[in-house]
Amino acid sequence: MPRRVLTGTVVSDANDKTITVRVDRKVSHPIYKKTIRKSKKYAAHDEKNQCKVGDKVQIIESAPISKSKRWTVVTEGAAQ
C-alpha cells in the first residue's frame, strides 16, 4: 500500500528532531455547500533539524518513531 504524502507549513520547531506541521485542506459542507478550510497538525521527524517555522514541507508516512510521530520530512522549502 502506498504511503501518503502531505504538504504543509511548519508551525513549531521547539523540540529536538521534531517539527509540528499544519496541513490545510478545503472541504465542502454537506448541507450548506460552502467551502470550509480545515487544518490538522502532525508531528514529523526532522533528522537534521533543518526546518524552521514558516517553511513549506512535504511529509510522508513512516513506521512509528515515538508515541506521536508517524511522519518523516521528505523535502524542505524556504520560508515564505
N, C-alpha and C positions, 0 to 999 in steps of 0.2 A: 504494500500500500504506500503511495507516495506521501512524503512529508509535506505538511503545509508550510507555505512561506507567506509572512505578513510584512507589511511596510508600515512604519510608524515613526513617532518622534520621541526622542529621549527626554524624559521629564525628571529623572533623578540619576545621579551617578555617585551617590554618597557612599555606597558600600564597595568593598574591595572585590573586583572581578564580577560585579553585578551591576546591571543598569535596569531601570524601570522604563518600559516603552509603552506609550499610549497609542493604541491603534483605533482610528476613527473609521466608521462606516456609516452609510446612509441607508435607511430602511423606510419603506412606505407604511404608514399607519393603516392597519387593516380595515378600520371603519371610516376614518376621515380622509384617507388617501393623501395626507400631507406627508412630505418627505421629512424625516426626523434624523438628526445626527446623533448616533450613539457611539460611545467610546468604551474601551476596556483596557486595563493596564496589565502588562505581562512582565514578569521578572525574567531577564535574559542574561546568559553568561557572556561576559566580555573578557576573554583571557588576557589581553594585553592592556586593559584599562585605557583604550584609545578614545572611546566615545565620550562626548561632553553633552551637557544639557542643550537641547535645541537641534541636535543633529538628526537628520533623516537616516534611518537604518532599516535594513531588512533582517528579519529573524526567521529561523527555521526550527521546526520541532526537533527535539532530541530526546534521548533517554533521560530519565530524571537525574539531575545533578545534585539537588538538595530537596528539601521539603516543598519549596515553592517554585524552583527553577526547572522548567521543562523546555526552554527555548535557548538557542545559541545565536549570537550575532553572525551574520553572513557578510554583509557589506556595510561600511561606514560612509556617511556623506558629510558634507560641510554644513556648518550651521547656517541657517537662513534668517 
